[in-house]
């Protein structure tokens, strides 16, 4: 019989609240939470086996179909009262399904020709959007430098729309990134830093060769260490004479300019 929880004081509920609200709890437990039908589908399609699954009677038919899949996989499924699920939900209206997943990083690919490095991207929404664009553009690995938002925070996971299950997301420092780009990858990757108004225009650069694109933070840009580590600067031409773009917008434009050039479009 499925366990039923109707109290916000239940230990399972307390753990979920901690995972949703505290980075330290996510790190200590090595877990994170995904909520909603779409993200649950992405997790299951991506081969993830949740540690636990929670649902309420507000789940729609798609959600209930996911529950059947989870039960068939031997995952513990726990029913929550609708008020408890609503109390946990990080959205205005709960979709009635919530999964607890392992936070373990995906395997670093042995080599790639397309990497992304994020340096001090502190806004969770921007980080999630960049991860979504990276997955759509076919990026193989995303390196997150210190000072970047927690990739497993609920807002990042929600904005990523399943990117977490399609990308190799790695916490790394510049020494580790350089070793990967220069030594492990064959041929080595060139490293380009997106800089508003600096370096070469993206349309005029050959972006077909193996490379790692670096995107700096929204307010202060990339760190001094990043500027020392890269091979060249790259910018997006802006005829409107605007100073800069949102980090997620800039990243998306540059990622798909790389895709365009490599597709010979």
N, C-alpha and C positions, 0 to 999 in steps of 0.2 A: 504494500500500500504506500502511495506517495505521502511523504511527510507534509503537513500543513502548518504554516506559520501565520499567526494573526497578531503578533506582538512586535513592536519596534525594538523591544529590549532583548529579543532572542539573540544569542551569540552569533549566529549566521548573519543576521541583519547588521549587527554592530561591526562585524568584519567588513561587510560590503560598504557600509558608510565610511569606514576608515580608508578602504581602497579607493573610493570615489573622491575623498576629500584630502588625503594626505599622501604626499610623495614618499615620505619616510615609510609609511605603512606598505606602499606598493613595493618599495625597494626591499624592505625587510622580509616580506612574504614572497617576493618574486612573482607577484600576481597583478592582474589588472582586470577591469570590468568593461564589457561591451554591452550596450543596451539597444534594443530595437530589432525588428525583423530583418532589415537589410544587413546590418552589421553581423547579426547572428548567421545569416546565410553566407556572407562572405567568409566568416571564420570557418564554418563547416566545409564550404567548398574548397577553402585553402588547406584543408587537411588537419585543422586544429581539433584537438580533443579537450573540451572544457574540463576543468576540475569539478565544477558544479554548474547546474543550470536552474534558474528560477523562473516561474511563470505565474500569471494570474488569469482569471477567467476573462479578463479583458483582451487577451491575445486573440488575434484574428485567425482565419483558417491557415494562412501561411505560417503563422507562429506555431499553431498546433501541429502542423506537418513537421516543423523543425523538432518539436518535442518528441515526436515519434522516432525521428532519426537519432536523436540523442539517446533515447531509451534503448534503441536497437544497438547502439554502440556501447551500452553499459555505463553511461554517464548518470551520476546521481541527479535526479530531477526533483525539485522541491516546489510545492505550490505555496504561493503567498496570497493573503487576502488582498483584495483590490486596494484598500486604504494603505496597506504596507507597501505594495508595489508603487503606488502613487507617491508615497513618502520618500521612496528611494530614487525615483526617477529624476534624471538630470534634465529632462525636457518638460515642456508644458503639459503634454498629454502622453502618458506611458503607453507603449505598444504591448505591454504585458509579457515581455521576455527579456531576460538578463542572463549573461554568461560570465563566469569567472574563469579566466584563462591564465596560463603560465606566461610570464613576462620574458622568458629566456630569449636572447637574441637569436635571430636566424643565422645560419652558417655564412661566414664570409666567403664569397665565391673565390675560387682559386685564381681567377683573373677576370678582367672585364675591360671593355673599351668605352664605358660610359658610367661615370660616378658623379655623385653630388656631395658637396661638403657644406654643411650649415654651421655658421659661426655666429654665436650670440643671437640667434633668432629666439627672442624671448616671448613673443605673443603666441599663445597656444593656437588660436585660430589660424594665424599665418603659417605656423609650423604644419598643422594638419593639412592645410590647403596645398602647401609645397609638396608634402609627401604624396598627396593625391595626384598632383600633376606629374611628379617624378615617376610614379607607377604607370600612369597613362602613357608617358613618353618612352618607357622601356628602360629607365635607369635600373642598373643591377644592384648597386649598393649606395646607401646614404650614410655618410659619416656625420655624427653629431659631436661638435666640439664642446668643451666646458663652457657654461654660460648660456647654452641653448635650453629651451623649455623641455620639460619632461615629456618624452614622446608617448608615454602611456597615460598621461592625464586625460580625463574624460573628454574635455573639449578638443584635444588633439585627435583622439581616437575617432570622435564623431566627425570632425572636419575631414579626417583622412578617408572616410567612406570605404574602408576595406583595404587601404594601401598597406597597412601594417601586416597584412597576410600575403602580400605580393612582393615586398621589398626585403632586402637584407639591411636592417637598421643597426648601425654599430656606434657605440660610444667610443671615441678615440681622441688621442692628442695628435699634435702635428708630427711628432716623430713616427708614430704608428701609421699615419696617413702617408707620409713620405715614403716609408718603407714599402707600403703596399703599392703605391703608384709607380715608384721608381725601380723597385727590386722584384716584387712578386709578379706584377703585370708585365707581360711580354707580348708586344712592345710596351715600353713604359708610357704612362699617361702624362700628357702636358697638363698643367694646372693653371686655370684661368680664374681670375677674380672679377666678379661683376662690380663695376665702379661707375657711379653716375657721372657722366661727362669725362671719364678718364680712359686712357688706353685707346684701343681700336674699336671702330664700330662693328657690331656683331655681324652685319650684313657683308662686311668686307673681309672677315676672317674665315679661314678654312677650318670649319668645325667638324669635318668628316673624320679627322684623325682621332685616335684614342685620347680621351681627355677626362679631366675632373673639373667640374664647375663649382666655384665657391661663391656662396651667397652670404653676405654679411647682415648684421642686425638692422632692425628698423630705425633705431635712433642714432647709434654711433657708427654703424657700418661694421666692417670686419676689424678684427684686432690687429695690432702692430705685428704680432707674430705671423698672422695670415699674410700680411702684405710682404713680409720677408720671404715667405715660403713659396709664393706663386711665381709662375714664369712670365705672366703678362696680365694686363688689365683689359677688360672688355666692357663696352657700354652699349646701351640701346639708343639709337638716334631718336631724338624727340624734337621734331620741327616746331612744336608748340612752345619751345623754350621753357618747359617746366623743369623744375630742379631735380625731381626724382619721382620714382614710382614706389608703390607699396611693395614690400619684399616678396610677397607671394605672387603678385602680378609680374614683377620683373623676372622672377625665377621661371614662371610659366612661359613667358615670351621667349626667354633664352633657351629653355629646354626644347621648345618646339621649333625654334630656329635650327637647332642641332638636328632634330628629326627631319626637318624640311631639307636641309643640305644633304643629309645621308640618304634621303629618299630620291634625290635628284629632281625635286619638284621645282 
